[in-house]
Amino acid sequence: MGDSSRYRAAYGDYHYTTEKATRYALLHLILFAIFLTCATKIGHDLIVHEQYFFIKGFRNLLEMPDFLDDDGIISFSHVITITDFWDFLQFVVLPMLHGNVNNHSVTHLHEYRLIHRTRNLRGRLFLNENLLLGPPRLRQVRVKPGNCEVHSSLLRYFNVCYTAYSKSDEATDAVYKGTRFYTMDELETKPIEAPLHTYHSGGYVKLLSYEAHQSLAIIRRLRSIKWLDRASRLVLLELNMINLNMDLILSTKLTFEIMTTGFINTKYSSQAFYTSPLIGGFATECSIIIYIINIYYTYLEVRKITRTGLRLYFKKYSTYTFLPSIFICYTLIYMHISSTYYSAKFKSAMNSESVDFVPLDYLLYTFSTQQILVGFLVFFSWMGLLAYLDFVPLLRILGCSIKNAFTDLAAFFIMISVAFLAFALLGMCLFGEKNSNFKSISSAFLTMLRMTAGDFNYFELAQEFPVWSAIYFFTYVLFIFFVALNMILVVIVLAYKKATESSAYKPSFLLYYIRKQIFRLTCGLCKPPRYPHNSQENQFAHMFNEERLQQFYITKEFTEIESDLNLLHIRLNLIDKVLNRFTNNMDDIIANVKKQNKQRINNPETV
């Protein structure tokens, strides 16, 4: 492999134009096939149907609506106010866990009824198969009072103002109405992603109970003491459990973000992973093989940089597929070590009697990060396979086309991104107040992409803004579809035409080398391979016969004549301009002479 650098093609790092280069390419193709197979196997094993249906089933239980005695509906999607939140806990969450809940010592009429639900939680067992890793947990994030000013004319309504959430305005008192404040490190949790803000806080924590009446008493007490008030900005309901049959853990978070207007934004998030996702099904063996091959690929990439330099190194297609894969593999090693540590910590907490609520955020974060990294690894690996397919002429031409069009496409995408941003900002200012597709700059930019793909409901926008929507939509369609997209097609077509004309024919030694090895292994029983020749030599020889050359000469002569005619037309245009100027000057001279003669006739004394 020492002389392999002489056999590098312009597209990719491996080609098949010589026997030695073919041998080098095939050896690396076999190694890469092993790497690709292992990466695909790991990516396939990380996602199983049990995870999806576990999440879906539990979500269906929590989002199942319930009907109150006054013909009202209470469900997760119908929670709009703080009162709705307490009703949701009492009439949806508790019955989902504990079944029928009776309590006649209440004053509200709709609380006398029986909630007809099957009991799913018995002790700590949910559906007799899943173990709760702690009772349901409530977390509240609050802000300090007096961080904004109240107009003097409004003091008779309320004299305390509560601003929107920010880390500096967060209330961090040690105790609030019997609930203690915790930081994220103390709870071992990640920041809470809500529809409007990200909350970097643990908040005030209150645990419910495994028993129905105790949980009901806790909820009613919190409601009576107004645990949630004007200073509350977020309340979170957490449920963690593990399936004992498959070691499948589930973490569910129901987020209720309380805006300064008093309304609530809801968000449902849930994750499910095995406690050891990379164990079993040859996943561990595949991981070890990938890490070993990745070390060899690191050596190859370092060797390429030292030989070619950074400028030439980053001009190759394979750089943008192999280099990300290498860094992803090293990151996966770190995440694998982290997940092993958090798995051991999770098992220790699950078996400990002193832990009331087993945290899962860090463990699930490492698992989800591993899953994302494996997905990108599989993507870049399959894209890297194109670097080994130089023996296909069409792929070689396409690779050269992309390389030729890269600069123009980069400039085009900069231009189109600016146009997208301009239309997104305009749409946000025009329609963001009433239409959710333009509520923020990110959603407006995404709407631009959806409009390009045809995934946009124009008539919904036209009902709210009949005039501006028509002007906006048709201007966008005119600019993007009839101008921008045609420009990108022109760039690609011209680049493909240039690559087709400039690409030289290269005979492939792939089949010859394979047949040669078969011939050697069978001790001459198979037919010996024919040495590959340039099959287009005769074709080119016939192309340049006397008749063809005469046509070329005629074409060249006509081209020269056309060039001379163009030059003659240019000179005639210049002469025409000079004559026009001369005529204009003569007209001016004659007009001046007539004017002077007229003055002499009218004033003879001045002569």
Secondary structure by P-SEA (a helix, b strand, c coil): ccccccccccccccccccaaaaaaaaaaaaaaaaaaaaaaaaaaaaccaaaaaaaaaaaaaaabbbbccccccccccccccaaaaaaaaacccccccccbbbbccccccccccccccccccccccccccccccccbbbbbbbbbccccccccccccccccccccccccccccccccccbbbbcccccccccccccccccccccbbbbbcccaaaaaaaaaaaaaaccccccccbbbbbbbbbcccccbbbbbbbbbbbccccbbbbbbbbbbbccccccccaaaaaaaaaaaaaaaaaaaaaaaaaaccaaaaaaccccccaaaaaaaaaaaaaaaaaaaaaaaaaaaaaacccccccccaaaaaaaaaaaaaaaaaaaaaaaaccccccccaaaaaaaaaaaaaaaaaaaaaaaaaaaaaaaaaaaaacccccccccccaaaaaaaaaaaaaccccaaaaaaacaaaaaaaaaaaaaaccccaaaaaaaaaaaaaaaaaaabbbbbbaaaaaaaaaaaaaacccccccccccccaaaaaaaaacaaaaaaaaaaaaaaaaaaaaaaaaaaaaaaaaaaaaaaaaaaaaaaaaaaaaaaaaaccccc
